[in-house]
Every structure is written in structure tokens, then in C-alpha cells.
């Protein structure tokens, strides 16, 4: 709703989401409404790993907020019916840096009691993939995900992505009660490009999506 005097912004390195809004006095204020805690880890660059919020969007009906955590490796869905109190209703891990059996061991996690399963595509474990850019269909039921952030950061944190290329995945979205699941019938593997592995980042629906206004 463009008439609502409020919105949301993601703080990448702060691993949190702020809501900004116009007050009754007519000025503007901001409040932190989502905070993704860091994980204490071993085998990584630092002793604590932030989530690193990659991309954020809102469904066209203003009911759900979505964002990706590029380091932790998950996509989250929040019900924002109560604008100041988002409620987590969907979450799915698509790789990342803390998967089970990987080089990083999580020693303390405020949210989870075990590390997530690794991403497996067509029978192959994908060590160099993690969600970043998101694009949501106008009806809110299909979310496409690409995995590259910046090539320099990809090289540092996900060197396998440089060697094997990135991917585009499709998530099926439950718009009734919330929930995210990977559509196993869809996969674009950019490691199979004619001129070698490529890094997919931003993309758009030809007919418009919830992250653009070309459909108006």
C-alpha cells in the first residue's frame, strides 16, 4: 500500500530488519523489529558468524516480508499483519556456511539445536551455494532465488561457487498460513554455461514482480 507511511529496511552486517514510520507528530522514527542472532562457530574467519541479510522484499498484499541470510544460508518469511511485531512463519535453508558435515562447526546457536542439512541438487551436495537475491511472483506463490552476492565476496566465502557457478532455485510459498519449500522440478545451473561457470545475481520477471513496478 503506497499510502502507508512506513516501510522496512535490512541492515546487512547488523543482521537485522528495521521498521521506519511516520509518527503522530509528523516526524519519522525507526525501530528494530527483527534481529537474527550470530552463531558462535569454529573453523571460520571469526568466532561468531553474523547472518548477513542479503535481500528483502514484501508481498504485494503487504502481508508477508521475506529476506535472505547469505552467510547462514536461509530464506525467511514473516507475517507482518502487525507491522511492529513480525512473526516468523516460514524458513528454509539453501546451503550457506553452517550446514551439517561442513568445515564450520556451530558451538552455540540461540535459534537452532542442530546444524541444517546440506543443500542437495540432483543427487549432488552443493557446498558453494547460498540464497541472496529474491524475486516474488505477483500472486505471492513463487519465489525465485539466486546465489551470488559480489564476485569478490563469493570468492572469499564460497570458493566452490566460483569454480562450479551459481544456481537459480524456485521456492513454493504457502500464502495461507506461511511456509517455504523448494520446488525440486526447477533448477537453473549456471555452471553449465557455454563460456564457463557464471555468477547469477539480479533478475526480473518479464511481466513484473513484487520487487518492481513495471507491471503497473
Residue, then its C-alpha position, 0 to 999 in steps of 0.5 A: x500500500x503506497x499510502x502507508x507511511x512506513x516501510x522496512x529496511x535490512x541492515x546487512x552486517x547488523x543482521x537485522x530488519x528495521x521498521x521506519x514510520x511516520x509518527x503522530x507528530x509528523x516526524x519519522x522514527x525507526x525501530x528494530x523489529x527483527x534481529x537474527x542472532x550470530x552463531x558462535x562457530x569454529x573453523x571460520x574467519x571469526x568466532x561468531x558468524x553474523x547472518x548477513x541479510x542479503x535481500x528483502x522484499x514484501x508481498x504485494x498484499x503487504x502481508x508477508x516480508x521475506x529476506x535472505x541470510x547469505x552467510x547462514x544460508x536461509x530464506x525467511x518469511x514473516x507475517x507482518x499483519x502487525x507491522x511492529x511485531x513480525x512473526x516468523x512463519x516460514x524458513x528454509x535453508x539453501x546451503x550457506x556456511x553452517x550446514x551439517x558435515x561442513x568445515x564450520x562447526x556451530x558451538x552455540x546457536x540461540x535459534x537452532x539445536x542442530x546444524x541444517x542439512x546440506x543443500x542437495x541438487x540432483x543427487x549432488x551436495x552443493x557446498x558453494x551455494x547460498x540464497x541472496x537475491x529474491x524475486x516474488x511472483x505477483x500472486x505471492x506463490x513463487x519465489x525465485x532465488x539466486x546465489x551470488x552476492x559480489x564476485x569478490x565476496x563469493x570468492x572469499x566465502x564460497x570458493x566452490x561457487x566460483x569454480x562450479x557457478x551459481x544456481x537459480x532455485x524456485x521456492x513454493x510459498x504457502x500464502x495461507x498460513x506461511x511456509x517455504x519449500x523448494x520446488x525440486x522440478x526447477x533448477x537453473x545451473x549456471x555452471x553449465x554455461x557455454x563460456x564457463x561457470x557464471x555468477x547469477x545475481x539480479x533478475x526480473x520477471x518479464x511481466x513484473x514482480x513484487x520487487x518492481x513496478x513495471x507491471x503497473 
